Amino acid sequence: EHEGYRIYRSTSKTGNYTLVKQLNSPYETSYTDENLTTGKTYYYKVCKYAYDGTTGAFSNVKSAKALPAKVSFSAISYGKNKITLSWNQAEEGVDGYVIYRAASQNGTYSAIKRIEKRSITSYIDKGVTYGKFYYYRVKPYTLVNGKRVYGDSDAVRNKVDVSQCQVYFNKTGWISSNSDEF
């Protein structure tokens, strides 16, 4: 029986692989590789190892591209016919953000604004109609060889309705204490 796994990484499929992590249990089967260069592709292979130091054959090589980390909304406010979005600044290496909007949570999100500076972390959407729901996503991006490489997005929703008394924000979106629809 094997003791665990050894994970090796390279920056090219046929390049030299370096041990990046040893998982010391046969039940530990996942690893998150951190501090990678956004937009760069990394190659991985894994092998089992035993108590006596012997190793099994390497797995097939798998590749993964390092994406920008997800940004989280820090505040959202609204007034008649406008919604102000604010989010936490993305990690170093991110070049900007794209803001998307949809009319329903599972609907089609359309890009409404590209912000080309990592330090700009808010946007006022004036293209909204009073009393309607809007769902937003903000995706960070990094330029790699002239192309945008996008990270994950946080999704939220808001109703442009100044008559709401209490609005609470959590990770899954807006929850209104005076509306059964939420």
C-alpha positions as CSV (number, residue, x, y, z in Angstrom):
1,E,0.0,0.0,0.0
2,H,1.2,3.5,-0.7
3,E,1.8,6.2,1.9
4,G,0.7,9.3,-0.2
5,Y,1.3,11.2,-3.3
6,R,4.0,13.5,-4.7
7,I,3.0,16.4,-7.0
8,Y,5.5,17.8,-9.5
9,R,5.2,21.0,-11.5
10,S,6.9,22.4,-14.6
11,T,6.4,25.4,-16.8
12,S,6.6,23.3,-20.0
13,K,5.1,19.9,-20.8
14,T,8.5,18.3,-21.6
15,G,10.5,20.4,-19.2
16,N,12.1,19.6,-15.8
17,Y,9.5,18.8,-13.1
18,T,10.1,20.0,-9.5
19,L,8.4,18.5,-6.4
20,V,5.9,21.1,-5.1
21,K,4.0,19.1,-2.6
22,Q,4.0,15.8,-0.9
23,L,0.6,14.6,0.4
24,N,1.3,12.3,3.4
25,S,-1.8,10.3,3.3
26,P,-3.4,8.1,0.7
27,Y,-6.7,9.8,1.6
28,E,-5.4,13.3,0.9
29,T,-6.1,13.8,-2.8
30,S,-6.2,17.5,-3.5
31,Y,-3.7,20.4,-3.5
32,T,-4.1,24.1,-4.3
33,D,-0.9,25.5,-5.9
34,E,-0.5,29.2,-4.9
35,N,1.7,32.2,-5.7
36,L,1.7,31.4,-9.4
37,T,2.0,33.9,-12.2
38,T,-1.4,34.9,-13.5
39,G,-2.0,33.8,-17.1
40,K,0.9,31.4,-17.2
41,T,0.3,27.7,-17.9
42,Y,1.7,25.1,-15.5
43,Y,2.1,21.4,-16.0
44,Y,1.6,18.8,-13.3
45,K,2.2,15.1,-12.8
46,V,1.6,12.9,-9.8
47,C,3.0,9.7,-8.5
48,K,2.3,7.5,-5.5
49,Y,5.1,6.8,-2.9
50,A,5.4,4.1,-0.4
51,Y,6.8,3.9,3.2
52,D,10.0,2.3,1.9
53,G,10.7,5.2,-0.4
54,T,9.7,3.6,-3.7
55,T,7.5,5.5,-6.1
56,G,4.9,4.4,-8.6
57,A,4.7,5.5,-12.2
58,F,3.9,9.1,-13.0
59,S,0.4,10.0,-14.0
60,N,-0.4,11.6,-17.4
61,V,0.7,15.3,-17.5
62,K,-2.2,17.7,-16.8
63,S,-2.0,21.5,-17.5
64,A,-3.7,24.4,-15.8
65,K,-3.6,28.1,-16.4
66,A,-3.2,30.4,-13.4
67,L,-6.2,32.7,-13.3
68,P,-6.7,36.0,-11.4
69,A,-8.3,35.5,-8.0
70,K,-12.0,36.3,-7.6
71,V,-12.9,39.7,-6.3
72,S,-15.7,40.2,-3.8
73,F,-18.2,43.0,-3.6
74,S,-17.5,45.1,-0.5
75,A,-20.5,47.5,-0.9
76,I,-23.4,48.2,-3.2
77,S,-25.7,51.2,-2.9
78,Y,-28.5,52.4,-5.0
79,G,-30.6,55.4,-5.7
80,K,-33.3,56.2,-8.2
81,N,-32.0,55.0,-11.6
82,K,-28.5,54.2,-10.5
83,I,-26.6,51.5,-8.7
84,T,-23.1,51.9,-7.3
85,L,-20.9,48.8,-7.1
86,S,-17.7,48.6,-5.0
87,W,-15.4,45.6,-4.7
88,N,-12.2,44.7,-3.1
89,Q,-9.0,45.4,-5.1
90,A,-7.7,42.4,-6.9
91,E,-4.3,40.9,-6.3
92,E,-1.1,42.3,-7.8
93,G,-0.7,41.5,-11.4
94,V,-4.4,42.1,-12.3
95,D,-4.7,44.8,-15.0
96,G,-8.4,45.6,-14.7
97,Y,-12.0,44.4,-14.4
98,V,-15.0,43.8,-16.6
99,I,-18.5,44.4,-15.2
100,Y,-21.4,42.3,-16.4
101,R,-25.1,42.8,-15.8
102,A,-28.2,40.5,-16.3
103,A,-31.9,40.8,-15.7
104,S,-32.0,37.4,-14.0
105,Q,-29.6,35.4,-11.9
106,N,-29.2,32.6,-14.5
107,G,-29.8,34.9,-17.4
108,T,-27.3,36.1,-20.0
109,Y,-24.7,38.5,-18.5
110,S,-23.6,41.3,-20.9
111,A,-20.5,43.3,-20.4
112,I,-21.4,46.9,-19.5
113,K,-18.0,48.4,-18.6
114,R,-14.3,47.6,-18.8
115,I,-12.1,49.2,-16.2
116,E,-8.5,49.2,-17.2
117,K,-6.9,50.0,-13.9
118,R,-6.6,47.6,-10.9
119,S,-6.8,50.5,-8.5
120,I,-10.3,51.6,-9.6
121,T,-12.7,49.5,-7.5
122,S,-16.1,51.0,-8.0
123,Y,-18.6,51.8,-10.8
124,I,-21.9,53.6,-11.1
125,D,-24.4,52.0,-13.4
126,K,-26.8,54.7,-14.6
127,G,-28.3,52.5,-17.3
128,V,-30.9,51.0,-14.9
129,T,-34.7,51.4,-14.5
130,Y,-36.4,52.1,-11.2
131,G,-38.1,49.1,-9.7
132,K,-36.3,46.3,-11.7
133,F,-33.9,43.7,-10.5
134,Y,-30.3,43.6,-11.8
135,Y,-27.6,41.0,-11.3
136,Y,-23.9,41.8,-11.5
137,R,-20.6,40.1,-11.9
138,V,-17.2,41.6,-11.8
139,K,-14.4,39.6,-13.4
140,P,-10.7,40.6,-12.9
141,Y,-8.4,40.2,-15.9
142,T,-4.7,40.1,-16.7
143,L,-3.2,40.9,-20.1
144,V,-1.1,38.0,-21.3
145,N,0.5,38.5,-24.8
146,G,-2.1,41.1,-25.6
147,K,-5.1,38.9,-24.6
148,R,-7.3,39.2,-21.5
149,V,-7.2,36.2,-19.1
150,Y,-10.2,36.3,-16.9
151,G,-10.7,35.1,-13.3
152,D,-13.8,34.1,-11.5
153,S,-16.6,36.5,-10.6
154,D,-18.8,37.2,-7.6
155,A,-22.4,37.5,-8.5
156,V,-24.9,39.8,-6.7
157,R,-28.3,41.2,-7.3
158,N,-30.0,44.4,-6.4
159,K,-33.4,46.0,-6.9
160,V,-33.4,49.7,-7.7
161,D,-36.1,50.7,-5.3
162,V,-35.6,53.4,-2.8
163,S,-38.8,52.5,-1.0
164,Q,-37.1,49.4,0.6
165,C,-36.6,50.0,4.3
166,Q,-33.9,47.4,5.0
167,V,-31.5,45.8,2.7
168,Y,-28.8,43.3,3.8
169,F,-25.9,42.1,1.7
170,N,-24.3,38.7,2.0
171,K,-22.1,36.5,-0.3
172,T,-25.1,35.2,-2.2
173,G,-26.7,38.6,-2.9
174,W,-29.2,41.1,-1.6
175,I,-31.8,40.1,0.8
176,S,-34.6,42.5,1.6
177,S,-36.5,42.1,4.9
178,N,-39.7,43.5,3.4
179,S,-40.0,41.4,0.3
180,D,-41.1,37.8,-0.1
181,E,-39.3,37.6,-3.5
182,F,-35.9,37.2,-1.9
